[in-house]
Amino acid sequence: MLLREKIIVLKNQIFSESDLIVKGLNQKGSQLSFIAKGALKSKKRFRGGVLEPSSYIELEFRFSKSSLHYIQQAWFLDDFSKLRTNWQRLNLALYFLSIMEKISQEGEEDCRELFNLLGNSLKQTEISSDLDKLKIYFQTKVLFLQGVLSEKILLPEILNNAIEKHESLLLSSLKKTKLLQNLTQSLNHYLEIP
């Protein structure tokens, strides 16, 4: 039986001469793993880099009881193409994807906020004029959603506003730098990143 799912591609890796393993985050916030047989050779089923990290896609797949489902074909919903026009934007998007890959779990289906945060963060990364503030917003919201920041009163100007409002965050450059360092350290410690 063929199923359909919408995901943001978190990561892909070559599995064999022509196959790809694809990890994605679905709209319920669950991480799913797929194998795309012949993806490196098929121009018809997987055209235009549709399985590349950061792509928001709809895919048709065969369910498997193992952890890898079989992708039959995939279509772009949004390719976030503007990310690839600037190294800093692409680098930040890849950072967001790596964080989501580490914190999302297979079978966890009550984390819709993670999917929304990732999608909105990728959209903002395409257009933001202040990527440092966007990173602060993303890190704060991730730590809050994971229960590391337990009180909204700690950073209400971030936690009470949508990520689209990140550019209006008022911080002195010294405070901004210190906050960014503290959030990065907290997130790295939480995720056990050296």
SVG drawing of the C-alpha trace seen along z (x, -y; Angstrom):
<svg xmlns="http://www.w3.org/2000/svg" viewBox="-2 -48 36 53">
<polyline fill="none" stroke="black" stroke-width="0.4" points="0.0,0.0 1.3,-3.4 1.2,-6.2 1.9,-10.0 3.7,-12.2 4.9,-15.8 8.4,-16.2 11.2,-18.7 14.4,-16.8 16.8,-16.9 19.6,-14.8 20.5,-12.4 23.4,-10.0 24.5,-7.7 23.7,-4.1 25.0,-2.3 26.0,-3.1 22.6,-4.6 20.5,-4.6 20.0,-7.3 18.9,-7.2 16.7,-10.2 15.7,-11.5 12.9,-13.9 10.6,-15.7 6.9,-15.3 4.1,-17.8 3.5,-16.0 7.1,-16.5 8.1,-12.9 11.4,-11.9 11.0,-9.4 13.7,-7.4 13.4,-6.4 15.4,-4.6 15.2,-6.0 16.2,-3.2 18.0,-4.4 17.7,-8.1 21.2,-8.9 20.3,-7.7 16.6,-8.4 16.0,-11.8 12.2,-11.1 11.2,-10.1 13.7,-12.4 14.3,-15.4 16.0,-18.7 17.5,-17.7 14.1,-17.0 15.8,-14.9 18.3,-17.5 18.4,-18.7 16.1,-21.7 13.6,-20.7 10.0,-20.7 8.5,-17.8 5.6,-15.5 6.5,-11.9 4.8,-8.7 6.2,-5.7 5.7,-2.0 5.5,-1.5 8.0,1.0 8.0,2.6 11.7,1.9 12.9,-1.6 13.3,-2.4 10.3,-3.1 10.7,-2.9 10.2,-6.2 8.5,-5.7 8.6,-9.4 8.8,-12.9 7.7,-16.4 8.8,-19.8 6.4,-21.9 9.1,-24.4 12.8,-24.1 13.9,-27.2 16.1,-28.1 17.2,-31.4 19.2,-29.6 21.6,-28.4 22.4,-31.9 24.4,-32.9 26.9,-30.8 25.8,-32.3 22.1,-31.6 22.9,-28.0 25.2,-27.4 22.5,-28.6 19.8,-26.5 22.1,-23.4 22.6,-24.2 18.8,-24.3 18.5,-21.0 21.2,-19.3 19.6,-20.5 16.2,-19.1 17.8,-15.8 19.3,-15.4 16.2,-16.3 13.3,-14.8 12.4,-11.2 10.8,-8.5 7.3,-7.8 7.0,-11.0 3.9,-12.6 3.0,-15.4 5.7,-17.8 4.0,-19.8 5.7,-22.9 9.1,-21.5 8.0,-21.2 6.5,-24.7 9.6,-26.2 11.8,-24.5 9.7,-25.5 9.3,-29.1 13.0,-29.4 14.0,-28.2 11.6,-30.7 13.1,-33.5 16.6,-32.4 15.9,-33.1 15.0,-36.7 16.4,-37.8 18.7,-40.8 19.9,-39.7 20.9,-36.1 22.4,-36.4 19.0,-37.4 17.3,-34.6 19.7,-32.1 19.0,-33.4 15.3,-33.1 15.6,-29.5 17.9,-28.4 15.7,-29.9 12.5,-28.3 14.2,-24.9 15.4,-25.0 11.9,-26.0 10.2,-23.3 12.6,-20.7 11.9,-21.9 15.4,-23.2 14.1,-26.7 11.1,-26.1 9.8,-29.6 8.6,-32.0 9.5,-34.9 13.2,-34.2 13.1,-35.5 9.6,-36.8 10.5,-39.1 11.5,-35.9 9.2,-33.2 6.0,-35.3 6.7,-36.4 6.7,-34.5 10.1,-33.9 9.0,-36.4 9.5,-39.1 13.2,-38.3 14.6,-41.4 12.8,-43.7 14.6,-42.1 16.4,-44.9 19.7,-43.9 22.8,-45.9 25.7,-44.4 27.4,-43.2 24.2,-41.7 23.4,-40.1 26.8,-38.5 26.6,-37.2 23.1,-35.9 24.1,-34.2 27.1,-32.6 25.0,-31.4 22.3,-30.0 24.8,-28.2 26.5,-26.8 23.2,-25.7 22.1,-24.1 25.4,-22.4 25.5,-21.1 21.9,-19.8 22.7,-18.0 26.1,-16.9 27.9,-18.6 31.7,-19.2"/>
</svg>
